[in-house]
Amino acid sequence: LRVWHFDENEFATNGSSMRRSRPSEPCTQLRFMSEDGKRIGLLTPSALEVYSRRSADVVKKKTKRRLKRKAHEEDSSQLSTAGDEWEPFAVVFPEEKPRSFGCSSQTVVYFGTRNNTLEKHRVVASGEDGSSLIGKIEVPGHRSAVRAVACRENAVAAASTSGLKVWDAQ
């Protein structure tokens, strides 16, 4: 996963890479899961990898530790990498193969699946009692595969080649 930092005066700075939780599967969709940019969701053909941004203090400690191991004597504040700043938070496995996802909050994710159902899951940090299926919409809706899902407050929009459907998230 490649990460860049943006600021007001420059297009991109400090492009760096980090290891993914499941590197053998390609990324099919990537999006921020929170307004503040502290969670990223990366969709693969079978799961959703969720990454969380570390606090500034933790980033400093991780960078310092990494530089100490590498025996560099450069300024650690300028050498933090994506791996120092981001950590794997959870991996969510929907019941069916996912095609797209949308988030109504940092902890609730909707999947549009390859068999035209819409699954709602709760995201729980790895190591805790796993992510769980909250609900599923299997009623007739799209006649072709759901290609995109978007969420906002109490509504979920799902799009396919045949059209757009808006569902009540309650």
DSSP file with accessible surface (Angstrom, degrees, kcal/mol):
  #  RESIDUE AA STRUCTURE BP1 BP2  ACC     N-H-->O    O-->H-N    N-H-->O    O-->H-N    TCO  KAPPA ALPHA  PHI   PSI    X-CA   Y-CA   Z-CA
    1    1 A L              0   0   48      0, 0.0    17,-1.9     0, 0.0     2,-0.4   0.000 360.0 360.0 360.0 131.3    0.0    0.0    0.0
    2    2 A R  E     -A   17   0A 124     15,-0.2     2,-0.4    80,-0.0    15,-0.2  -0.883 360.0-170.2-108.3 133.1    1.5    3.4   -1.0
    3    3 A V  E     -A   16   0A  20     13,-3.0    13,-2.4    -2,-0.4     2,-0.3  -0.974   3.9-171.0-127.3 135.6    0.7    6.5    1.0
    4    4 A W  E     -     0   0A 127     -2,-0.4     2,-0.4    11,-0.2    10,-0.2  -0.920  17.5-134.6-121.2 151.8    1.4   10.2    0.3
    5    5 A H  E     -A   13   0A  41      8,-2.9     8,-3.1    -2,-0.3     2,-0.4  -0.872  20.1-160.3-103.9 138.1    1.0   13.3    2.5
    6    6 A F        +     0   0  131     -2,-0.4     2,-0.3     6,-0.2     5,-0.1  -0.909  11.7 175.1-116.1 143.6   -0.6   16.4    1.0
    7    7 A D        -     0   0   79      3,-1.1     3,-0.1    -2,-0.4    -2,-0.0  -0.841  46.2 -93.2-135.7 179.5   -0.3   20.0    2.2
    8    8 A E  S    S+     0   0  194     -2,-0.3     3,-0.0     1,-0.2    -1,-0.0   0.807 119.2  37.5 -65.2 -31.5   -1.6   23.3    0.9
    9    9 A N  S    S+     0   0  147      1,-0.0     2,-0.3     2,-0.0    -1,-0.2   0.688 114.4  48.3 -98.5 -20.3    1.6   24.3   -1.0
   10   10 A E        -     0   0  108      1,-0.1    -3,-1.1    -3,-0.1     3,-0.1  -0.898  68.9-135.1-124.0 153.4    2.7   21.0   -2.5
   11   11 A F  S    S-     0   0  172     -2,-0.3     2,-0.3     1,-0.3    -1,-0.1   0.974  84.8 -12.7 -69.6 -55.1    0.9   18.2   -4.4
   12   12 A A        -     0   0   33     -6,-0.1     2,-0.3     3,-0.0    -1,-0.3  -0.993  62.5-179.1-151.6 140.9    2.4   15.2   -2.5
   13   13 A T  E     +A    5   0A  41     -8,-3.1    -8,-2.9    -2,-0.3    -3,-0.0  -0.946  60.5  19.7-135.0 159.7    5.2   14.6   -0.1
   14   14 A N  E     -     0   0A  65     -2,-0.3     2,-0.4     1,-0.2    -1,-0.2   0.899  66.7-169.0  53.3  50.8    6.8   11.7    1.7
   15   15 A G  E     +     0   0A  26    -11,-0.1     2,-0.3    -3,-0.1   -11,-0.2  -0.590  19.5 159.9 -69.8 124.4    5.4    8.9   -0.4
   16   16 A S  E     -A    3   0A  13    -13,-2.4   -13,-3.0    -2,-0.4     2,-0.3  -0.959  30.9-125.4-144.8 164.8    6.1    5.6    1.4
   17   17 A S  E     -A    2   0A  70     -2,-0.3    66,-0.8   -15,-0.2     2,-0.3  -0.714  16.1-168.7-111.5 160.6    4.9    2.0    1.4
   18   18 A M        -     0   0   17    -17,-1.9     2,-0.2    -2,-0.3    -2,-0.0  -0.974  30.5-100.4-142.9 156.9    3.6   -0.3    4.1
   19   19 A R        -     0   0  223     -2,-0.3     2,-0.2     1,-0.1     3,-0.0  -0.546  35.8-134.6 -77.1 142.6    2.8   -4.0    4.2
   20   20 A R        -     0   0   45     -2,-0.2    -1,-0.1     1,-0.1     0, 0.0  -0.577  14.4-122.8 -93.2 160.0   -0.7   -5.1    3.8
   21   21 A S  S    S+     0   0   48      1,-0.3    -1,-0.1    -2,-0.2    70,-0.0   0.868 110.2  22.8 -66.3 -38.5   -2.5   -7.7    6.0
   22   22 A R  S >  S+     0   0   65      3,-0.1     3,-1.5     1,-0.1    -1,-0.3  -0.626  71.1 168.1-130.8  74.2   -3.4   -9.9    3.0
   23   23 A P  T 3   +     0   0   96      0, 0.0    -1,-0.1     0, 0.0     4,-0.1   0.678  68.3  70.1 -68.5 -15.9   -0.8   -9.0    0.2
   24   24 A S  T 3  S+     0   0  111      2,-0.1    -2,-0.0     0, 0.0     0, 0.0   0.693  89.8  71.2 -76.5 -14.8   -1.7  -12.0   -2.0
   25   25 A E  S <  S-     0   0   40     -3,-1.5    -3,-0.1     1,-0.0     2,-0.0  -0.845  85.3-121.3-104.8 136.9   -5.1  -10.5   -2.9
   26   26 A P        -     0   0   84      0, 0.0     2,-0.4     0, 0.0    -2,-0.1  -0.337  26.7-109.7 -72.6 154.2   -5.4   -7.5   -5.2
   27   27 A C        +     0   0   60     17,-0.1    17,-0.2     1,-0.1     3,-0.1  -0.692  34.5 174.8 -81.7 129.1   -7.1   -4.3   -4.0
   28   28 A T        +     0   0   72     15,-3.3     2,-0.3    -2,-0.4    16,-0.2   0.615  69.1  10.8-107.8 -19.7  -10.5   -3.7   -5.8
   29   29 A Q  E     -B   43   0B  36     14,-1.1    14,-3.1    71,-0.1    -1,-0.4  -0.967  59.3-170.7-158.3 144.8  -11.6   -0.6   -3.8
   30   30 A L  E     +B   42   0B  93     -2,-0.3     2,-0.3    12,-0.2    12,-0.2  -0.999  18.6 150.9-139.9 132.1  -10.0    1.9   -1.4
   31   31 A R  E     -B   41   0B  81     10,-2.1    10,-3.1    -2,-0.4     2,-0.3  -0.989  46.6-102.3-157.9 155.0  -11.6    4.6    0.7
   32   32 A F  E     -B   40   0B 129     -2,-0.3     8,-0.3     8,-0.2    71,-0.1  -0.612  25.8-159.4 -74.6 138.2  -11.4    6.6    3.9
   33   33 A M        +     0   0   10      6,-2.5     2,-0.3    -2,-0.3     7,-0.2   0.425  69.6  46.2-100.7  -2.0  -13.9    5.2    6.4
   34   34 A S  S >  S-     0   0   18      5,-0.7     3,-1.2     1,-0.1     5,-0.2  -0.981  77.4-123.6-141.0 153.3  -14.1    8.3    8.6
   35   35 A E  T 3  S+     0   0  165     -2,-0.3    -1,-0.1     1,-0.2    -3,-0.0   0.838 112.6  54.0 -62.2 -34.1  -14.4   12.1    8.1
   36   36 A D  T 3  S-     0   0   89     -3,-0.0    -1,-0.2     1,-0.0    -3,-0.0   0.485 110.6-120.4 -83.8  -1.8  -11.2   12.7   10.0
   37   37 A G  S <  S+     0   0   14     -3,-1.2    -2,-0.1     2,-0.1    -1,-0.0   0.719  75.6 125.3  75.0  21.2   -9.2   10.3    7.8
   38   38 A K        +     0   0  114      1,-0.1    15,-2.5    14,-0.1     2,-0.4   0.497  65.3  50.2 -93.9  -2.2   -8.1    8.0   10.7
   39   39 A R  E     - C   0  52B  29     13,-0.2    -6,-2.5    -5,-0.2    -5,-0.7  -0.999  61.6-169.0-135.9 138.5   -9.4    4.8    9.1
   40   40 A I  E     -BC  32  51B  13     11,-2.4    11,-2.8    -2,-0.4     2,-0.5  -0.979   8.2-154.6-123.0 138.0   -8.9    3.4    5.6
   41   41 A G  E     -BC  31  50B   0    -10,-3.1   -10,-2.1    -2,-0.4     2,-0.5  -0.949   6.9-170.2-112.5 130.9  -10.8    0.4    4.1
   42   42 A L  E     -BC  30  49B   1      7,-2.9     7,-3.1    -2,-0.5     2,-0.4  -0.975  12.4-151.1-122.5 113.7   -9.1   -1.6    1.4
   43   43 A L  E     -BC  29  48B   0    -14,-3.1   -15,-3.3    -2,-0.5   -14,-1.1  -0.716  14.8-178.6 -90.9 134.8  -11.4   -4.2   -0.3
   44   44 A T        -     0   0    0      3,-3.0   -17,-0.1    -2,-0.4     3,-0.0  -0.694  49.1 -88.2-116.3 175.3  -10.1   -7.4   -1.8
   45   45 A P  S    S+     0   0   37      0, 0.0     3,-0.1     0, 0.0   -18,-0.1   0.671 125.2  20.5 -62.6 -12.1  -12.0  -10.1   -3.7
   46   46 A S  S    S+     0   0   34      1,-0.3     2,-0.3    51,-0.2    53,-0.1   0.544 125.0  15.6-131.0 -11.4  -12.8  -11.9   -0.4
   47   47 A A        -     0   0    0     46,-0.2    -3,-3.0    51,-0.1     2,-0.5  -0.969  61.8-113.6-156.6 169.9  -12.4   -9.4    2.5
   48   48 A L  E     -CD  43  92B   0     44,-2.6    44,-2.7    -2,-0.3     2,-0.5  -0.967  24.5-154.8-113.8 120.1  -12.1   -5.8    3.8
   49   49 A E  E     -CD  42  91B   0     -7,-3.1    -7,-2.9    -2,-0.5     2,-0.5  -0.858  11.4-160.1 -93.1 126.5   -8.8   -4.8    5.3
   50   50 A V  E     -CD  41  90B   0     40,-3.2    39,-3.5    -2,-0.5    40,-1.6  -0.931   5.7-168.1-112.0 129.6   -9.3   -1.9    7.8
   51   51 A Y  E     -CD  40  88B   1    -11,-2.8   -11,-2.4    -2,-0.5     2,-0.4  -0.921   5.2-154.4-116.7 144.0   -6.3    0.2    8.8
   52   52 A S  E     -CD  39  87B  20     35,-2.7    35,-2.3    -2,-0.4     2,-0.4  -0.921  19.1-119.7-119.6 141.8   -6.2    2.8   11.6
   53   53 A R  E     - D   0  86B  92    -15,-2.5    33,-0.2    -2,-0.4     2,-0.1  -0.640  29.0-130.8 -82.4 132.1   -3.9    5.8   11.9
   54   54 A R        -     0   0   39     31,-3.2    -1,-0.1    -2,-0.4    30,-0.0  -0.410  27.8 -97.8 -76.3 158.9   -1.7    5.8   15.0
   55   55 A S     >  -     0   0   67      1,-0.1     4,-2.5    -2,-0.1     5,-0.2  -0.294  35.6-107.2 -71.1 161.5   -1.4    8.8   17.3
   56   56 A A  H  > S+     0   0   77      1,-0.2     4,-2.3     2,-0.2     5,-0.2   0.877 119.6  52.8 -59.9 -38.6    1.5   11.3   16.8
   57   57 A D  H  > S+     0   0  113      2,-0.2     4,-2.1     1,-0.2    -1,-0.2   0.919 110.1  46.8 -64.8 -42.6    3.3   10.0   20.0
   58   58 A V  H  > S+     0   0   60      2,-0.2     4,-2.8     1,-0.2     5,-0.2   0.905 110.4  53.4 -66.6 -39.1    3.1    6.4   18.8
   59   59 A V  H  X S+     0   0   19     -4,-2.5     4,-2.7     1,-0.2     5,-0.2   0.931 108.5  50.0 -60.9 -44.6    4.4    7.4   15.4
   60   60 A K  H  X S+     0   0  134     -4,-2.3     4,-2.7     1,-0.2    -1,-0.2   0.929 112.5  46.8 -59.2 -45.9    7.4    9.1   16.9
   61   61 A K  H  X S+     0   0  131     -4,-2.1     4,-2.6     2,-0.2    -2,-0.2   0.925 113.3  48.0 -62.9 -45.8    8.2    6.1   19.1
   62   62 A K  H  X S+     0   0   62     -4,-2.8     4,-2.5     2,-0.2    -2,-0.2   0.919 113.8  47.5 -62.4 -42.6    7.8    3.6   16.2
   63   63 A T  H  X S+     0   0    2     -4,-2.7     4,-2.8    -5,-0.2     5,-0.2   0.936 112.3  49.0 -64.4 -45.7   10.0    5.8   13.9
   64   64 A K  H  X S+     0   0  148     -4,-2.7     4,-2.3    -5,-0.2    -2,-0.2   0.928 112.7  48.0 -60.4 -44.3   12.7    6.2   16.6
   65   65 A R  H  X S+     0   0  125     -4,-2.6     4,-2.1     2,-0.2    -1,-0.2   0.926 112.8  48.3 -62.0 -44.3   12.7    2.4   17.3
   66   66 A R  H  X S+     0   0   40     -4,-2.5     4,-1.7     1,-0.2    -2,-0.2   0.929 112.8  47.7 -63.9 -43.3   13.0    1.6   13.5
   67   67 A L  H  X>S+     0   0   11     -4,-2.8     5,-2.0     1,-0.2     4,-0.6   0.871 109.1  54.1 -67.2 -35.1   15.8    4.1   13.0
   68   68 A K  H ><5S+     0   0  173     -4,-2.3     3,-0.7    -5,-0.2    -1,-0.2   0.918 107.9  50.1 -64.7 -41.2   17.6    2.8   16.1
   69   69 A R  H 3<5S+     0   0  175     -4,-2.1    -1,-0.2     1,-0.2    -2,-0.2   0.864 114.8  44.0 -63.2 -35.6   17.5   -0.7   14.6
   70   70 A K  H 3<5S-     0   0  129     -4,-1.7    -1,-0.2    -5,-0.2    -2,-0.2   0.464 107.9-129.1 -88.6  -4.5   18.8    0.6   11.3
   71   71 A A  T <<5 +     0   0   82     -3,-0.7     2,-0.3    -4,-0.6    -3,-0.2   0.844  51.9 153.8  60.5  39.4   21.5    2.7   13.1
   72   72 A H      < -     0   0   93     -5,-2.0    -1,-0.2     1,-0.1    -2,-0.1  -0.689  36.2-159.0 -92.4 153.6   20.6    6.0   11.3
   73   73 A E        +     0   0  195     -2,-0.3     2,-0.2     2,-0.1    -1,-0.1  -0.036  51.3 118.2-121.0  31.5   21.3    9.3   12.8
   74   74 A E  S    S-     0   0  120      1,-0.1     2,-0.4    -7,-0.1     5,-0.1  -0.489  79.9 -74.3 -94.8 170.3   18.9   11.5   10.8
   75   75 A D    >   -     0   0   85      1,-0.2     3,-0.9    -2,-0.2     4,-0.4  -0.446  39.0-154.5 -67.1 118.6   15.9   13.5   12.1
   76   76 A S  G >  S+     0   0   38     -2,-0.4     3,-0.8     1,-0.2     4,-0.2   0.773  87.1  66.6 -69.3 -26.4   13.2   11.0   12.9
   77   77 A S  G 3  S+     0   0   75      1,-0.2     3,-0.4     2,-0.2    -1,-0.2   0.813 105.4  44.0 -66.9 -26.1   10.3   13.4   12.4
   78   78 A Q  G <  S+     0   0  145     -3,-0.9    -1,-0.2     1,-0.2    -2,-0.2   0.542 109.8  57.4 -93.0  -6.8   11.1   13.6    8.7
   79   79 A L    <   +     0   0   52     -3,-0.8    -1,-0.2    -4,-0.4    -2,-0.2   0.191  67.1 130.5-113.4  17.6   11.6    9.9    8.3
   80   80 A S        -     0   0   13     -3,-0.4     2,-0.2    -4,-0.2   -20,-0.1  -0.475  42.7-154.0 -70.5 141.9    8.3    8.4    9.4
   81   81 A T    >>  -     0   0   39     -2,-0.1     4,-1.7   -22,-0.1     3,-0.7  -0.630  31.6-100.2-109.4 172.3    6.9    5.9    6.9
   82   82 A A  H 3> S+     0   0    0      1,-0.2     4,-2.5   -65,-0.2   -64,-0.2   0.881 124.6  57.1 -59.5 -35.9    3.4    4.7    6.1
   83   83 A G  H 34 S+     0   0   27    -66,-0.8    -1,-0.2     1,-0.2   -65,-0.1   0.797 106.6  48.9 -66.0 -28.1    4.1    1.6    8.2
   84   84 A D  H <4 S+     0   0    8     -3,-0.7    -1,-0.2     1,-0.1    -2,-0.2   0.840 118.0  40.0 -75.5 -35.0    4.9    3.8   11.2
   85   85 A E  H  < S+     0   0   16     -4,-1.7   -31,-3.2   -32,-0.1     2,-0.4   0.744 114.3  49.4 -88.0 -28.2    1.7    5.8   10.8
   86   86 A W  E  <  -D   53   0B   9     -4,-2.5   -33,-0.2   -33,-0.2    -1,-0.1  -0.918  59.2-175.4-119.3 144.8   -0.8    3.1    9.9
   87   87 A E  E     -D   52   0B  76    -35,-2.3   -35,-2.7    -2,-0.4     2,-0.1  -0.974  37.3 -97.3-134.4 148.6   -1.6   -0.2   11.5
   88   88 A P  E     +D   51   0B  73      0, 0.0   -37,-0.3     0, 0.0     3,-0.1  -0.432  39.8 176.3 -61.5 133.4   -3.9   -3.1   10.6
   89   89 A F  E     -     0   0B  41    -39,-3.5    37,-3.4     1,-0.4     2,-0.3   0.789  55.4 -24.9-106.7 -47.6   -7.1   -2.7   12.6
   90   90 A A  E     -D   50   0B   2    -40,-1.6   -40,-3.2    35,-0.2     2,-0.4  -0.988  42.5-137.4-161.4 160.8   -9.4   -5.5   11.4
   91   91 A V  E     -D   49   0B  39     -2,-0.3     2,-0.5    33,-0.2    40,-0.3  -0.997  22.5-159.8-126.1 123.0  -10.2   -7.8    8.6
   92   92 A V  E     -D   48   0B   0    -44,-2.7   -44,-2.6    -2,-0.4    31,-0.1  -0.922   1.8-162.3-108.0 126.4  -13.9   -8.3    7.8
   93   93 A F        -     0   0  114     -2,-0.5   -46,-0.2   -46,-0.2     4,-0.1  -0.910   9.9-151.7-109.2 106.8  -15.1  -11.3    5.9
   94   94 A P        -     0   0   13      0, 0.0    27,-0.0     0, 0.0    39,-0.0  -0.335  24.9-116.7 -69.9 161.2  -18.6  -11.0    4.4
   95   95 A E  S    S+     0   0  114      2,-0.1     2,-0.2    -2,-0.0    -2,-0.0   0.848 100.3  38.3 -67.0 -35.7  -20.6  -14.2    3.8
   96   96 A E  S    S-     0   0   73      1,-0.0    23,-0.0    21,-0.0     0, 0.0  -0.730 108.8 -79.8-109.8 165.2  -20.6  -13.7    0.1
   97   97 A K        -     0   0  135     -2,-0.2    17,-2.5     1,-0.1    18,-0.3  -0.463  52.6-129.1 -66.9 125.5  -17.8  -12.4   -2.2
   98   98 A P  E     +E  113   0C   1      0, 0.0    15,-0.3     0, 0.0     3,-0.1  -0.487  30.2 176.8 -80.3 145.9  -17.8   -8.6   -2.0
   99   99 A R  E    S-     0   0C  62     13,-3.5     2,-0.3     1,-0.4    14,-0.2   0.642  71.8  -7.9-111.0 -31.2  -17.9   -6.3   -5.0
  100  100 A S  E     -E  112   0C   1     12,-1.7    12,-2.2    48,-0.1    -1,-0.4  -0.963  60.9-152.2-157.4 167.3  -18.0   -3.0   -3.2
  101  101 A F  E     -E  111   0C   0     -2,-0.3    48,-0.4    10,-0.2     2,-0.3  -0.984   5.4-170.8-146.6 158.3  -18.4   -1.4    0.2
  102  102 A G  E     -E  110   0C   0      8,-2.1     8,-3.2    -2,-0.3     2,-0.4  -0.969  16.2-137.8-143.4 156.5  -19.6    1.7    1.9
  103  103 A C  E     -E  109   0C  23     -2,-0.3    48,-0.3     6,-0.2     6,-0.2  -0.966  17.7-177.7-122.1 131.7  -19.4    2.9    5.5
  104  104 A S  S    S-     0   0   44      4,-1.4     2,-0.3    -2,-0.4    49,-0.3   0.589  84.1 -10.5 -96.5 -15.1  -22.1    4.6    7.6
  105  105 A S  S    S-     0   0   48      3,-1.2     3,-0.4    47,-0.1    -1,-0.2  -0.933  85.4 -84.5-160.0-178.0  -19.6    5.0   10.5
  106  106 A Q  S    S+     0   0   66     -2,-0.3   -72,-0.1     1,-0.2   -73,-0.1   0.713 128.6  37.7 -69.0 -17.7  -16.2    3.8   11.5
  107  107 A T  S    S+     0   0   58      1,-0.1    16,-3.0    15,-0.1     2,-0.5   0.478 105.5  69.5-115.0  -3.6  -17.7    0.7   12.9
  108  108 A V  E     - F   0 122C  15     -3,-0.4    -4,-1.4    14,-0.2    -3,-1.2  -0.971  57.1-179.7-122.2 127.4  -20.5   -0.2   10.4
  109  109 A V  E     -EF 103 121C   0     12,-2.8    12,-3.1    -2,-0.5     2,-0.4  -0.965  14.5-153.9-127.5 139.1  -19.8   -1.4    6.9
  110  110 A Y  E     -EF 102 120C  11     -8,-3.2    -8,-2.1    -2,-0.4     2,-0.5  -0.941  12.2-158.0-110.5 134.8  -22.2   -2.3    4.0
  111  111 A F  E     -EF 101 119C   0      8,-2.9     8,-2.3    -2,-0.4     2,-0.6  -0.940  11.1-151.5-112.8 131.9  -21.1   -4.8    1.3
  112  112 A G  E     -EF 100 118C   0    -12,-2.2   -13,-3.5    -2,-0.5   -12,-1.7  -0.899  31.9-156.5 -91.3 123.9  -22.5   -5.1   -2.1
  113  113 A T  E >   -E   98   0C   0      4,-2.2     3,-1.5    -2,-0.6    33,-0.8  -0.585  27.9-109.3-106.6 169.5  -21.9   -8.7   -3.0
  114  114 A R  T 3  S+     0   0  105    -17,-2.5    31,-0.1     1,-0.3    -1,-0.1   0.645 116.2  57.1 -71.1 -15.5  -21.6  -10.7   -6.2
  115  115 A N  T 3  S-     0   0   71    -18,-0.3    -1,-0.3     2,-0.1     3,-0.1   0.116 120.2-104.8-103.2  22.4  -24.9  -12.5   -5.6
  116  116 A N  S <  S+     0   0   56     -3,-1.5    26,-0.3     1,-0.2     2,-0.3   0.664  78.8 127.6  69.7  20.8  -26.8   -9.1   -5.4
  117  117 A T        -     0   0   10     29,-0.1    -4,-2.2    24,-0.1     2,-0.5  -0.703  53.7-136.1 -99.8 162.7  -27.3   -9.1   -1.7
  118  118 A L  E     -FG 112 137C   8     19,-1.7    19,-2.9    -2,-0.3     2,-0.4  -0.981  20.9-163.5-118.7 118.9  -26.4   -6.2    0.6
  119  119 A E  E     -FG 111 136C   0     -8,-2.3    -8,-2.9    -2,-0.5     2,-0.5  -0.885   7.2-154.2-108.1 139.7  -24.7   -7.2    3.9
  120  120 A K  E     +FG 110 135C  53     15,-3.1    14,-3.4    -2,-0.4    15,-1.6  -0.949  20.3 179.5-112.8 123.9  -24.3   -5.0    7.0
  121  121 A H  E     -FG 109 133C   7    -12,-3.1   -12,-2.8    -2,-0.5     2,-0.5  -0.933  26.8-132.2-125.7 149.9  -21.3   -5.8    9.3
  122  122 A R  E     -FG 108 132C 110     10,-2.5    10,-1.0    -2,-0.3     2,-0.6  -0.858  24.8-136.6 -96.3 131.6  -19.9   -4.4   12.5
  123  123 A V        -     0   0    6    -16,-3.0     2,-0.4    -2,-0.5   -31,-0.1  -0.801  25.8-179.2 -92.3 122.3  -16.1   -3.8   12.4
  124  124 A V        -     0   0   27     -2,-0.6     7,-0.3   -33,-0.1   -33,-0.2  -0.960  35.2 -97.4-123.2 140.3  -14.4   -4.9   15.6
  125  125 A A    >   -     0   0   18     -2,-0.4     3,-2.0     1,-0.1   -35,-0.2  -0.197  49.0 -96.2 -55.2 141.0  -10.6   -4.6   16.2
  126  126 A S  T 3  S+     0   0   80    -37,-3.4    -1,-0.1     1,-0.2     3,-0.1  -0.318 112.9  36.5 -56.7 140.2   -8.6   -7.7   15.5
  127  127 A G  T 3  S+     0   0   87      1,-0.5    -1,-0.2    -3,-0.1     2,-0.1   0.085 101.5  90.0  98.9 -22.7   -8.1   -9.7   18.7
  128  128 A E  S <  S-     0   0  124     -3,-2.0    -1,-0.5     1,-0.1     2,-0.3  -0.445 106.3 -59.8 -92.3 176.3  -11.5   -8.9   20.1
  129  129 A D  S    S-     0   0  156     -2,-0.1    -1,-0.1    -3,-0.1     3,-0.1  -0.454  82.7 -99.1 -60.9 120.1  -14.6  -11.0   19.4
  130  130 A G        -     0   0   54     -2,-0.3    -5,-0.1     1,-0.1    -1,-0.1   0.457  40.4 -74.4 -46.3 172.0  -14.6  -10.8   15.6
  131  131 A S        -     0   0   37    -40,-0.3     2,-0.4    -7,-0.3    -8,-0.2  -0.375  55.9-151.5 -65.0 143.8  -16.6   -8.6   13.2
  132  132 A S  E     -G  122   0C  58    -10,-1.0   -10,-2.5    -3,-0.1     2,-0.4  -0.919  18.4-110.8-129.6 150.8  -20.2   -9.8   12.9
  133  133 A L  E     +G  121   0C  61     -2,-0.4   -12,-0.3   -12,-0.2     3,-0.1  -0.625  30.2 179.7 -73.3 124.0  -23.0   -9.8   10.4
  134  134 A I  E     -     0   0C  66    -14,-3.4     2,-0.3    -2,-0.4   -13,-0.2   0.812  61.0 -24.1 -93.9 -40.3  -25.7   -7.4   11.6
  135  135 A G  E     -G  120   0C  28    -15,-1.6   -15,-3.1     2,-0.0    -1,-0.4  -0.986  50.0-145.1-166.1 169.2  -28.1   -7.8    8.8
  136  136 A K  E     -G  119   0C  60     -2,-0.3     2,-0.7   -17,-0.2   -17,-0.2  -0.994   9.7-146.3-148.1 136.3  -28.7   -8.7    5.2
  137  137 A I  E     +G  118   0C  49    -19,-2.9   -19,-1.7    -2,-0.3     4,-0.1  -0.930  32.3 153.9-104.1 112.5  -31.0   -7.5    2.4
  138  138 A E        +     0   0  130     -2,-0.7    -1,-0.1   -21,-0.2     3,-0.1   0.360  31.8 118.7-116.8   0.8  -31.9  -10.4    0.2
  139  139 A V  S    S-     0   0   88      1,-0.2    -2,-0.0     2,-0.0     0, 0.0  -0.257  84.0 -74.6 -64.6 156.8  -35.3   -9.1   -1.1
  140  140 A P  S    S+     0   0  132      0, 0.0    -1,-0.2     0, 0.0     3,-0.1  -0.280  80.0 126.7 -55.4 130.9  -35.6   -8.6   -4.8
  141  141 A G        +     0   0   12      1,-0.5     2,-0.2    -3,-0.1   -24,-0.1   0.005  58.1  27.8-145.9 -96.4  -33.7   -5.4   -5.8
  142  142 A H        -     0   0   17    -26,-0.3    -1,-0.5     1,-0.1     4,-0.1  -0.522  52.7-156.2 -81.6 142.5  -31.1   -5.4   -8.4
  143  143 A R  S    S+     0   0  219     -2,-0.2     2,-0.3    -3,-0.1    -1,-0.1   0.507  81.5  42.7 -93.6  -7.2  -31.3   -7.8  -11.3
  144  144 A S  S    S-     0   0   30      1,-0.1     3,-0.1   -28,-0.1    -2,-0.1  -0.869 109.0 -61.1-132.0 170.0  -27.5   -7.5  -11.9
  145  145 A A        -     0   0   17     -2,-0.3    16,-0.5     1,-0.1     2,-0.5  -0.157  50.9-115.7 -56.8 136.1  -24.5   -7.4   -9.7
  146  146 A V  E     +H  160   0D   3    -33,-0.8    14,-0.3     1,-0.2    -1,-0.1  -0.610  35.8 179.2 -70.9 119.7  -24.2   -4.5   -7.2
  147  147 A R  E     +     0   0D 132     12,-2.8     2,-0.3    -2,-0.5    13,-0.2   0.687  59.5  22.1-100.4 -23.0  -21.2   -2.6   -8.4
  148  148 A A  E     -H  159   0D  47     11,-1.5    11,-2.6   -48,-0.1     2,-0.4  -0.997  56.8-166.0-149.6 144.2  -21.1    0.3   -5.9
  149  149 A V  E     +H  158   0D   2    -48,-0.4     2,-0.3    -2,-0.3   -48,-0.2  -0.996   8.0 179.2-131.0 135.5  -22.4    1.1   -2.4
  150  150 A A  E     -H  157   0D  54      7,-2.4     7,-3.2    -2,-0.4     2,-0.4  -0.991   8.0-162.7-135.3 143.4  -22.5    4.5   -0.6
  151  151 A C  E     +H  156   0D  20     -2,-0.3     2,-0.3   -48,-0.3     5,-0.2  -0.959  13.5 170.2-128.2 147.5  -23.9    5.3    2.9
  152  152 A R  E >   -H  155   0D 157      3,-2.2     3,-2.6    -2,-0.4   -48,-0.1  -0.904  62.5 -54.0-156.4 125.0  -25.0    8.4    4.6
  153  153 A E  T 3  S-     0   0  158     -2,-0.3    -1,-0.0     1,-0.3     0, 0.0  -0.176 124.8  -8.5  46.0-107.3  -26.7    8.6    8.0
  154  154 A N  T 3  S+     0   0   95     -3,-0.1    15,-3.2    14,-0.0    16,-0.5   0.128 120.0  82.0-107.0  21.2  -29.8    6.3    7.7
  155  155 A A  E <   -HI 152 168D  39     -3,-2.6    -3,-2.2    13,-0.2     2,-0.4  -0.957  52.2-164.5-129.2 146.1  -29.7    5.5    4.0
  156  156 A V  E     -HI 151 167D   2     11,-2.5    11,-3.7    -2,-0.4     2,-0.4  -0.998   9.4-159.8-126.3 126.3  -27.7    3.1    1.8
  157  157 A A  E     -HI 150 166D  27     -7,-3.2    -7,-2.4    -2,-0.4     2,-0.4  -0.903   7.4-172.0-107.2 134.9  -27.5    3.5   -1.9
  158  158 A A  E     -HI 149 165D   1      7,-3.0     7,-2.9    -2,-0.4     2,-0.4  -0.995   3.9-163.3-127.9 132.6  -26.6    0.6   -4.1
  159  159 A A  E     +HI 148 164D  33    -11,-2.6   -12,-2.8    -2,-0.4   -11,-1.5  -0.918  13.4 165.4-120.1 141.3  -25.9    0.9   -7.9
  160  160 A S  E >   -HI 146 163D  17      3,-2.6     3,-0.9    -2,-0.4   -14,-0.1  -0.794  56.3 -89.1-134.6-178.0  -25.8   -1.8  -10.6
  161  161 A T  T 3  S+     0   0  104    -16,-0.5     3,-0.1    -2,-0.3   -15,-0.1   0.789 126.7  54.2 -67.2 -21.9  -25.8   -1.7  -14.4
  162  162 A S  T 3  S-     0   0   76      1,-0.2     2,-0.3   -17,-0.2    -1,-0.2   0.611 121.4 -71.9 -88.4 -13.2  -29.6   -1.8  -14.2
  163  163 A G  E <   -I  160   0D  35     -3,-0.9    -3,-2.6     2,-0.0     2,-0.4  -0.948  51.0 -62.4 154.5-172.1  -30.0    1.2  -11.9
  164  164 A L  E     -I  159   0D 116     -2,-0.3     2,-0.4    -5,-0.2    -5,-0.2  -0.920  35.4-169.9-115.2 134.4  -29.8    2.8   -8.5
  165  165 A K  E     -I  158   0D  82     -7,-2.9    -7,-3.0    -2,-0.4     2,-0.5  -0.978   8.0-155.5-122.8 139.0  -31.7    1.7   -5.4
  166  166 A V  E     -I  157   0D 103     -2,-0.4     2,-0.3    -9,-0.2    -9,-0.2  -0.966  14.7-166.2-116.4 126.2  -31.8    3.6   -2.1
  167  167 A W  E     -I  156   0D  55    -11,-3.7   -11,-2.5    -2,-0.5     2,-0.5  -0.855  26.4-115.4-112.9 147.8  -32.5    1.5    1.1
  168  168 A D  E     -I  155   0D 115     -2,-0.3   -13,-0.2   -13,-0.2   -14,-0.0  -0.681  23.4-147.7 -76.6 125.2  -33.5    2.6    4.6
  169  169 A A              0   0   14    -15,-3.2   -14,-0.2    -2,-0.5    -1,-0.1   0.538 360.0 360.0 -76.9  -7.7  -30.6    1.6    6.8
  170  170 A Q              0   0  158    -16,-0.5    -1,-0.2     0, 0.0    -2,-0.1   0.632 360.0 360.0 -70.5 360.0  -32.8    0.9    9.8
